[in-house]
Amino acid sequence: MGCLGNLLWFIFGGFLSGLSWFLTGILWCITIIGIPVGLQCFKFASLSLFPFGKEVVYGGGAGSLILNIIWLIVSGLPLALEHLVLGVVLCITVIGIPFGMQQFKLAKLALMPFGAEVV
């Protein structure tokens, strides 16, 4: 089921989500200081392309908190809003509910990506 879910996900919204994370990572990598943030974005772009069968575990310390605050102000809100809108649109139909739930998982990740680990 995970393989079929990932294939359908990629066609119906995963490509757009992954592209958003990838472009955000490129923008962060333009500056030398933002390279670690950009690399985190690339890691989550791969999650956004194929999220079924993967889980996000949150943790971290003070460094993660500071980076999450900066991230939220600069890039987190637009990505979270994108995932939230796509999730609501996908949840309109019964068939789209699993895909909408994945979008909501990615919206939470877009708000607090540092200290998160993909399992």
C-alpha positions, 0 to 999 in steps of 0.5 A: 500500500505504501508504494501505491500511496506514494505513487498517487501522492507524487501525482496528486500534490507530492511533486508540488510540495517537494518542489516548494521544499526544494526551491526553499532549500536553494534560496537558503543555500545562496548564503553561506550561513543558510547552507545548513538550513538549506540542507535540512530543506532538501532532506524534507523535500525527499520526505515531501515527495514520498511521505507514506511509510515514514514518520517524523519524530520531534526533539532537539534543544536550544539550538533547534528552538532558535533556528525554528524561530528564525525559520518560522519568520523567514520561510516556515509560514508560507510553506505551512500555509501551502500544506494546510490549504492543500490538505483542506482541499484534499480532505474534501473527498473521502478518497483524498483524506489520507493524502490530506493527512500527509499534507497536515503532517508536512504543515507541522513539519514546515513550522518546526523542521529543526530537531525533527528526524525522519524515521 
